[in-house]
Amino acid sequence: MKTGKLLFLILSVAVAMSADKKEPFRPGEIDKYANKQSNQGVTIAAQPYDNPDDLKIAFGKLNPYEHGVLPVLVLIRNDSKTALKMDGLQTMYMAPRGRKIESTPPKDVMLLEGTRAKRGPTITGGIKIKVQKSKLNDPVIEERAFAAKMLPPGDTAYGFVYFQTGHSRGTSLYLSGLSEAGTGKALFFFEVPLD
């Protein structure tokens, strides 16, 4: 009888622990995305995440878009015969009327809405400071960020880039800074429509 209770307790704890773990985010196949461009054996797809249902799948309880940050999913597939060097990747949100918005690094996104200090008197006459963390200070921001530095032939890399803007029609994602790993030869820029 005691063994049965112990086994039940162990199984209950295991189920509770597995329920707490975040499911890894997995986007669909790159060919299923409507917003994509191919050039020199490289295909890049992009999808803005401004829909609450999509945001919940990708970020769980955190909704960066509610806090002024537009996450854009970027997928890069290398169908060329050479590895791609991606540590110089630059992304820009091209809004209507020529407005350009550079991406915000994940560490900076986590500090947006800043850490606010609330001051007030203490009993001893000093000043008490209560620190309020940013609502975007969540490890999921960095976990989901695009971080690949190299992409071998035949592989696909994906992740989010973040922009401090709302999403509107007539926009595109501009990507540059990709190069061939062996020769250092730069690839042409990519401009992926986001409509």
ABEGO torsion letter per residue (X at the ends): XAAAAAAAAAAAAAAAAAAABBBBBBBBBAAABABBBBBGGBBBBBBBBABAAAAAAAAEABBAAAAGBBBBBBBBBBABABBBBAAABBBBBBBBGGBBBBBBBAAAAAABGEBBBBBBBBAAGBBBBBBBBBAABBAAAAAABBABABBBBGBBBBEBBBBBBBBBBGBBBBBBGBBBAAAGBBBBBBBBBAX
